[in-house]
C-alpha cells in the first residue's frame, strides 16, 4: 500500500505525523532488504546461467567434433552440423536473456537502492537531528525563569530559530518520502516488466528456430526407422558370414598367397616377411612386403612411405638360404646390395621366390612399349618412396637440432673419419658422427659413448646446448693430442670398417692419443680453475646470480709455492672493508677453450650479468694430492666443459669425492657453479644424481638451497630422490617452502604427485601424468632458453627466521 504524508500535518509535528513517519521508515527499511535480496538472487541466477551456457557450449563443440569425425557419413555429418548450429543459436539467445536480466533487474534496482534510498536515509538523519534540537529548545524555553529576562530572551530566540529550521527540514523530509513512495512503484514494475519481455522474446526466438528445424527432425525420424531395419539386416548377414568363415579349413591357408601381375591396385603380391637388418646386430624385424611396379618394397606401418629394397627386379636374383640357423629363409640379391628374408612356412617361401622370379620374367618379357611403361611406373614409384625407410615428417623431427649442432666449427664433418654432413652424435662426448662411426660407437657401450640421431630423435634443450658447448674441434684436441706424435693415421671416408673400428677403440677406449699432463701442469690447471669465478669468454649461458664457489682452503700463510696468496694472483681484489670481490677480467686458464674461442666467433653474451655476491675472506689450503678428479671437481664449478672433458679423458672418476671439502662431488660443484649444461654433461657421463656430502645433501638439496630452478627440474627428470633428508632432517621440499620459492615447490610437489600416481597404477604404468610432463617441459625450455624468468627468488638462508 502506498503511504503518503500530509504537508500540513508535518508542520504540526503531531503524534499522528510521528506515527506515520515511523510506519514509512519501517516500510522503506523492509523495502531495501527485499530489493537487496532480489538483486543478489538475480546475480546468482546470472552466474548460474553463464555456467550453464559455458557447459552447453562445450557440449555443442562435442557435437561439432563428432560431425567432423563422421565425414564419411553425409547424413550424420549434415544432421549433427545443423543441430549444433541450432543449439549454438539457443546459447546466443540465452546470453541475450541473461544480459537483459542484468540490465533490468540488477542494474535498475541497484541504482534505485543506491540513489533514492540513500537520499531518504540522509534526509532521515537530518530530520532526527533537528527533531532532537527542537525538543531541547522547547525544554530550555520552558525552564527559563521569569525574573531573568536575558535567559528568557535567549531561550525564545533559540526556539524560534530551531522551529524555523525544523519546518524547512521536515518539509524536505516529507517531500523525499512522498517522492520515494511514488517512484518505487514505477521502478519495480519497470524492471520486472523489462525482464518478462526478455523472456517473451527468448521463447519466441526459440519457437521460431525449432519450427524451422522441425521438418528436418521429422525427416530424420522417418529415416531412423529404416536405419534400424537395415542395421538389423546387416547384423544378420555379418553373423551368417562369420559362421560360414569359422567353419572353413585354414590348414592350407598358406597356399592362398599367389602372384597376380594383373592386380587392379598394381600390387602383384603382398604379405608379411621377417627381414634381417643390415646393422651390426643383424636383428630380424617383421615387415609388410609387396611387389609393385617392378619393385620390392616394405612398410613398417600402413601410413609409412614404403622403403625400396630392390628398385628394378630385372637386375636381381633370388635364391634359397639354407646355411643360416633360421628356417624358410631366402635372399634377394641386386648389383648393389642383398636382402635376407624369412617366410612363415616353406609354402610361403616357395610362393615368394616364385613371385619374384615371375616378376623378373614378366619385366623382361615386356621390354617393348610395356617395358617402357613399366620403367616409367618404376621411376614414379621410386620418386614417392623414402629410401631411408622412415616417414618424411619424422626426418624433419630433428632438423633444428641438426642445423644448430652442425653450425659449431668442426662439426660439419665426422669427428673420427671426416665424412661430410654427419647425421649422428655422441651426446656424452659432444661430437658428431657419420652413420658408420656411430655404429662403431654403439658397439663400445654406453659407458664410453651414447649415440643419438640428429634428425630422428627429439632433442631436449639442455642436451642441445651441451652439444653446442663442445664439438669435434675441442674433443679432438683432447683425444688426438698425441696422434701425430705417435704417427697414427686418422681414418678417411671409405676406409674399411675394421680399420675405423680399431682407430676409434684406440682413441676412446684405450685413450692412446691423450696427452697425460705432468704433475706441475695438473697442479697449475687445478689452481687456476679453483680461482676462477666466471668464464665469460667461453660461456654461452645467462646464469642466475650465485655466491662464489667455495674456494679451496690453503693453510695459513702458504699457497702451492709456499708463499702467501696475493690478491692479484688469485683474481681477488681487496676492498676497503676487508671483503673480497672477484675480478671481472680474470683470465681463462683453459688452453683448449681459448684455442676454440680464437678460431671461432665468440658466443653471444647477455647485455648485463649480475655481479657476484661478495664473500668473506677465505684461507686457502693446499690439497694433499692433485688428480684428474680434482681437476674435474673445480672445472665443474668453473663451468668449463672443455676442462671437464679433458679431466674425464685423463681418467677422472665422474663421482670423485673431495674428502677435504665435505665430500662434495663434481656434480655438487656444478650446482654451485650455477650452470645447467655442466650438470647435464656430468649426468650424461654417469654422474650419481643422489650422491650426498657430509651434510647429507645431494645435488637436489644444493640446487634447491641456491634457488636454481632449472637444475632442480633437470635432477628430478634424471631420477633424483626428493625424499632424501640431510643431517638436519630437511628434504628439498622443506627447504623450498622455507625459502618461499614457488617454482621449486611446484616442481617438487608435482614430481611427488606423479610418483605416487605411478605407484598406485602399478609397475606397468606409463611415464606419468600429462600435466606433469607438460609443466616439466615448460620449465626445461624456460631454464635453457629464458632463464631470467626463473631468477625470481633469493637463495635459501638457513639462519633466516
KAJO-V357713 format. One record per backbone hydrogen bond with DSSP energy under -0.5 kcal/mol. CO is the residue of the C=O (numbers start at 1). NH is the residue of the N-H. Records with the same first field share a line. If there is no record, write none. Layout:
CO->NH + NH
This chain:
2->4
6->10
7->11
8->12
9->13 + 14
14->18
15->19
16->20
17->21
18->22
19->23
20->24
21->25
22->26
23->27
24->28
25->29
26->30
27->31
28->32
29->33
30->34
31->35
32->36
33->37
34->38
35->39
36->40
37->41
38->42
39->43
40->44
41->45
42->46
43->47
44->48
45->49
46->50
47->51
48->52
49->53
50->54
51->55
52->56
53->57
54->58
55->59
56->60
57->61
58->62
59->63
60->64
61->65
62->66
63->67
64->68
65->69
66->70
68->71
70->73 + 77
72->74
73->77
74->78
75->79
76->80
77->81
78->82
79->83
80->84
81->85
82->86
83->87
84->88
85->89
86->90
87->91
88->92
89->93
90->94
91->95
92->96
93->97
94->98
95->99
96->100
97->101
98->102
99->103
100->104
101->105 + 106
102->107
103->108
105->109
106->110
107->111
108->112
109->113
110->114
111->115
112->116 + 117
113->118
115->119
116->120
117->121
118->122
119->123
120->124
121->125
122->126
123->127
124->128
125->129
126->130
127->131
128->132
129->133
130->134
131->135
132->136
133->137
134->138
135->139
136->140
137->141
138->142
139->143
140->144
141->144
145->148
147->149
148->152
149->153
150->154
151->155
152->156
153->157
154->158
155->159
156->160
157->161
158->162
159->163
160->164
161->165
162->166
163->167
164->168
165->169
166->170
167->171
168->172
169->173
170->174
171->175
172->176
173->177
174->178
175->179
176->180
177->181
178->182
179->183
180->184
181->185
182->186
183->187
184->188
185->189
186->190
187->191
188->192
189->193
190->194
191->195
192->196
193->197
194->198
195->199
196->200
197->201
198->202
199->203
200->204
201->205
202->206
203->207
204->208
205->209
206->210
207->211
208->212
209->213
210->214
211->215
213->217
214->218
215->219
216->220
217->221
218->222
219->223
220->224
221->225
222->226
223->227
224->228
225->229
226->230
227->231
228->232
229->233
230->234
231->235
232->236
233->237
234->238
235->239
236->240
237->241
238->242
239->243
240->244
241->245
242->246
243->247
244->247
245->248
248->250
250->253
252->255
253->256
254->257
256->258
260->263
263->266
266->268 + 293
268->260
269->291
271->289
273->287
274->342
275->285
279->282
283->277
285->275 + 287
287->273 + 289
288->299
289->271
290->292 + 297
291->268 + 269
292->295
294->313
295->292 + 297
296->309 + 310
297->290
298->307
299->288
301->304
306->308 + 386
307->298
310->296
312->315
313->316
317->333
319->331
321->329
328->343
329->321
330->341
331->319 + 333
332->339
333->317
337->334
339->332
340->276
341->330
342->274
345->349
346->350
347->351
348->352
349->353
350->354
351->355
352->356
353->357
354->358
355->359
356->360
357->361
358->362
359->363
360->364
361->365
362->366
364->367
368->372
369->373
370->374
371->375
372->376
373->377
374->378
375->379
376->380
377->381
378->382
379->383
380->384
381->384
382->385
385->387
386->389
391->394 + 395
392->396
394->397
396->399
398->402
399->403
400->404
401->405
402->406
403->407
405->408
408->411
409->473
410->413
412->421
414->418
419->414
423->454 + 455
424->433
425->427 + 452
426->430 + 431
430->471
431->426
432->415
433->423 + 424
434->438
435->439
436->440
437->441
438->442
439->443
440->444
441->444 + 445
442->445
445->448 + 449
449->451
450->427
452->425
453->457
454->402
455->398
458->460
460->464
461->465
462->466
463->467
464->468
465->469
466->469 + 470
471->475
472->476
473->477
474->478
475->478 + 479
476->480
478->481 + 515
480->483
482->486
483->487 + 488
484->487
492->495
496->500
497->501
498->502
499->503
500->504
501->505
502->506
503->507
504->508 + 509
505->509 + 510
506->512
511->514
513->482
514->516
518->522
519->523
520->524
521->525
522->526
523->527
524->528
525->529
526->530
527->531
529->532
535->538 + 539
541->543
546->613
553->620
554->621
555->558
559->562
566->570
567->571 + 572
571->583
572->574
573->581
575->578
579->575
580->615
581->573
583->586
589->591
590->594
591->595
592->596
593->597
594->598
595->599
596->600
615->580
620->554
627->631
628->632
629->633
630->634
631->635
632->636
633->637
634->638
635->639 + 640
636->639
639->641
640->644
641->645
642->646
643->647
644->648
645->649
646->650
647->652
648->651
652->654
653->656
656->666
657->659
658->661 + 663 + 664
661->664
662->694
664->658
665->669
666->670
667->671
668->672
669->673
670->674 + 675
671->674
674->676
675->679
676->680
677->681
678->682
679->683
680->684
681->685
682->687
683->686
687->689
688->691
693->696
695->727
697->693
698->702
699->703
700->704
701->705
702->706
703->707 + 708
704->707
705->796
707->709
708->712
709->713
710->714
711->715
712->716
713->717
714->718
715->720
716->719
720->722
721->724
722->733
726->729
729->731
730->726
731->735
732->736
733->737
734->738
735->739
736->741
737->740
740->742
741->745
742->746
743->747
744->748
745->749
746->750
747->751
748->752
749->753
750->754
751->755
752->756
753->757
754->758
755->759
756->760
757->761
758->762
762->765
769->773
770->774
771->775
772->776
773->777
774->778
775->779
776->780
777->781
778->782
779->783
780->784
781->785 + 786
782->786
786->789
787->790 + 791
788->791
790->792
796->798
797->800
